[in-house]
Amino acid sequence: MIYLDNAATTELCEEAREAMRPYLEEDYGNPSSIYLFAQRAKGAVEESRRKLSELMGVSPMELYFTGGGTESDNWALISGIESTGKRHIISSKIEHHAVLRSCAYLEKRGFSVTYLDVDERGRVEPAAVLEAIRDETGLISIMSANNEIGTIEPISEISEIAGERGILFHTDAVQAFGQLPLPLGKSRIDLLSASAHKIRGPKGVGLLYMRRGVKLPPYLHGGEQERGRRAGTENVAAIAGFAAAAERAFRTMKERGEKERRMRDYLIRRLTTEIPDCCLNGDPEERLPNNVNVCIRGVEAEPLLLLLDQRGIAASAGSACASGSLDPSHVILALGASREDAYGSLRLSLDERLSREDADRVVSEIKRIADYLRRE
Ligand code: PLP
């Protein structure tokens, strides 16, 4: 199989598997228990927090483990706005559903939300953020990089705009974490969400970074775990796997990114020049190194994906949560595309292991299938 759906999830890396093993087997104690055996599990959680904080250039006290990107986003949005006592949120039309549906939940409870437009490359304009700010604005949430089209957003600039006005700034960095250097020390990001399974760690674990001085109320209520802010027995093995995967991702970021960028640009060039009426979605430069998203006019993504699957190629039409539904991607529509074009968008998210040979096979299969579907 040629796996080109790394934005949906990734294969567990060896480093994460090894780091998890002791806590799945012998060291299964509850980190809240007092005997030595359980304290080894507690030690693993704290050591993982320390490793992650070092990689991110922040303090361990600023990191809270969660059950993944979705929980981090819900916590940041829902508890974030509640903590400010204000009633207005600014976000964008191309956020992940974890953010958009948290916003919709808040709207039902009387908060108001401005969903900013993006330009044809998927960029949120800092000037538009500035214009949308009201006295009642308590929180701005803009993603670091988009999961469907890979566009990298100007979050440093936007965080400055928010910071200068005392507005909380959250960024969903689930796709950017471990792929791009994060501007944490140099910007005014208050809250940042990340998830392990996008960087070859395990599923169901993530983190929320909370800048020192920012204190969100708990979102999950119960025990005293995570310094009383996130109740629930820690998923020790997953946390250890997350830290190991992050170590690998940050250590290899530059070299891996270069390899991915080369293959990304190769795929984009061949697809958009060799397939008639095929164009790139998103920004050609300000783009995640592993994201290819093209629109093949007149070809629906669904049958294309099924035929690619039969040929051993796993890809996607957009976000995994949206695929399987008949709605066209809200992200592609926000770029100004027609519904028909939004149905014809194909996302290939690669990793550094994609060889030139496999890329060539992918291009020739897509060409052949697109040609077949157009003649149908
Ligand atoms: N935010 C973005 C941008 C994502 O791509 C995803 C995963 O698809 C999530 C949030 C949700 O993360 P998780 O799957 O860890 O809940």
Residues whose N, C-alpha, C, O or C-beta is under 5 A from the ligand:
A	BS01	PLP	A7 A8 G68 G69 T70 H96 A98 A145 N147 D172 V174 Q175 S195
